[in-house]
Amino acid sequence: LFFDRVVDLPTYSNNRPMGGTTTTSVAVAENEVASSVYSFQKDFFRSAAKTFGDTRLDNVYEGKLLRRLEVTSVNVEKL
């Protein structure tokens, strides 16, 4: 019963989400380029974050459960 509920929870992945299942050479090439760009950006921004002392990346790993935040109300307050 517990595992039936847990199986659909979203988890963190280090890989780029893949699009459809098309196998044309153009689609395959597009996926390869998109994966390369995604990997480059991910590595670049993670390196930059570590350079600035951001330690949150130490807690990022494959399969980590993602938390959901639900905003129930928003207020604007004057200082």
C-alpha positions as YAML, in Angstrom:
chain: A
units: angstrom
residues:
- id: 1
  name: LEU
  ca: [0.00, 0.00, 0.00]
- id: 2
  name: PHE
  ca: [2.79, 2.43, 0.94]
- id: 3
  name: PHE
  ca: [4.86, 1.62, -2.17]
- id: 4
  name: ASP
  ca: [1.82, 2.05, -4.41]
- id: 5
  name: ARG
  ca: [1.61, 5.65, -3.20]
- id: 6
  name: VAL
  ca: [5.34, 6.37, -3.29]
- id: 7
  name: VAL
  ca: [6.02, 5.04, -6.78]
- id: 8
  name: ASP
  ca: [4.53, 8.14, -8.48]
- id: 9
  name: LEU
  ca: [6.36, 10.76, -6.40]
- id: 10
  name: PRO
  ca: [8.64, 12.96, -8.53]
- id: 11
  name: THR
  ca: [12.38, 12.53, -8.01]
- id: 12
  name: TYR
  ca: [15.41, 14.55, -9.04]
- id: 13
  name: SER
  ca: [17.31, 13.39, -12.11]
- id: 14
  name: ASN
  ca: [20.71, 14.49, -13.37]
- id: 15
  name: ASN
  ca: [19.66, 13.80, -16.95]
- id: 16
  name: ARG
  ca: [17.79, 16.05, -19.38]
- id: 17
  name: PRO
  ca: [14.17, 15.03, -19.93]
- id: 18
  name: MET
  ca: [13.81, 13.39, -23.33]
- id: 19
  name: GLY
  ca: [11.15, 14.37, -25.83]
- id: 20
  name: GLY
  ca: [9.08, 12.01, -27.92]
- id: 21
  name: THR
  ca: [10.17, 8.61, -29.17]
- id: 22
  name: THR
  ca: [10.80, 9.63, -32.77]
- id: 23
  name: THR
  ca: [13.78, 7.97, -34.40]
- id: 24
  name: THR
  ca: [14.31, 10.14, -37.46]
- id: 25
  name: SER
  ca: [17.88, 11.32, -37.95]
- id: 26
  name: VAL
  ca: [16.83, 14.95, -37.46]
- id: 27
  name: ALA
  ca: [15.08, 14.19, -34.16]
- id: 28
  name: VAL
  ca: [18.04, 12.16, -32.93]
- id: 29
  name: ALA
  ca: [20.42, 15.00, -33.85]
- id: 30
  name: GLU
  ca: [18.16, 17.54, -32.10]
- id: 31
  name: ASN
  ca: [18.12, 15.40, -28.96]
- id: 32
  name: GLU
  ca: [21.91, 15.08, -29.00]
- id: 33
  name: VAL
  ca: [22.38, 18.84, -29.40]
- id: 34
  name: ALA
  ca: [19.81, 19.59, -26.70]
- id: 35
  name: SER
  ca: [21.48, 17.11, -24.33]
- id: 36
  name: SER
  ca: [24.89, 18.68, -24.98]
- id: 37
  name: VAL
  ca: [23.59, 22.20, -24.34]
- id: 38
  name: TYR
  ca: [21.74, 21.06, -21.20]
- id: 39
  name: SER
  ca: [24.84, 19.31, -19.82]
- id: 40
  name: PHE
  ca: [27.06, 22.31, -20.56]
- id: 41
  name: GLN
  ca: [24.65, 24.74, -18.88]
- id: 42
  name: LYS
  ca: [24.17, 22.47, -15.87]
- id: 43
  name: ASP
  ca: [27.92, 22.02, -15.37]
- id: 44
  name: PHE
  ca: [28.64, 25.72, -15.94]
- id: 45
  name: PHE
  ca: [26.06, 27.00, -13.46]
- id: 46
  name: ARG
  ca: [26.91, 24.37, -10.85]
- id: 47
  name: SER
  ca: [30.58, 25.31, -11.10]
- id: 48
  name: ALA
  ca: [29.69, 28.99, -10.79]
- id: 49
  name: ALA
  ca: [27.53, 28.28, -7.75]
- id: 50
  name: LYS
  ca: [30.34, 26.35, -6.05]
- id: 51
  name: THR
  ca: [32.74, 29.21, -6.84]
- id: 52
  name: PHE
  ca: [30.43, 31.62, -5.02]
- id: 53
  name: GLY
  ca: [30.26, 29.29, -2.02]
- id: 54
  name: ASP
  ca: [26.79, 27.84, -2.60]
- id: 55
  name: THR
  ca: [26.70, 24.57, -0.66]
- id: 56
  name: ARG
  ca: [23.19, 23.48, -1.65]
- id: 57
  name: LEU
  ca: [24.63, 21.36, -4.45]
- id: 58
  name: ASP
  ca: [26.16, 19.03, -1.86]
- id: 59
  name: ASN
  ca: [22.63, 17.77, -1.14]
- id: 60
  name: VAL
  ca: [21.64, 17.07, -4.78]
- id: 61
  name: TYR
  ca: [21.71, 13.44, -5.86]
- id: 62
  name: GLU
  ca: [19.95, 11.13, -8.30]
- id: 63
  name: GLY
  ca: [16.61, 9.84, -7.01]
- id: 64
  name: LYS
  ca: [16.18, 12.51, -4.33]
- id: 65
  name: LEU
  ca: [12.51, 13.14, -3.62]
- id: 66
  name: LEU
  ca: [11.35, 16.57, -4.68]
- id: 67
  name: ARG
  ca: [9.38, 18.66, -2.24]
- id: 68
  name: ARG
  ca: [6.20, 20.31, -3.34]
- id: 69
  name: LEU
  ca: [5.41, 23.78, -2.11]
- id: 70
  name: GLU
  ca: [1.83, 24.89, -2.22]
- id: 71
  name: VAL
  ca: [1.16, 28.63, -2.00]
- id: 72
  name: THR
  ca: [-2.18, 29.15, -0.33]
- id: 73
  name: SER
  ca: [-2.15, 32.92, 0.07]
- id: 74
  name: VAL
  ca: [-0.10, 35.96, -0.94]
- id: 75
  name: ASN
  ca: [-0.13, 39.33, 0.80]
- id: 76
  name: VAL
  ca: [1.60, 42.63, 0.01]
- id: 77
  name: GLU
  ca: [2.74, 44.44, 3.13]
- id: 78
  name: LYS
  ca: [4.11, 47.96, 3.37]
- id: 79
  name: LEU
  ca: [7.26, 48.56, 5.38]
...
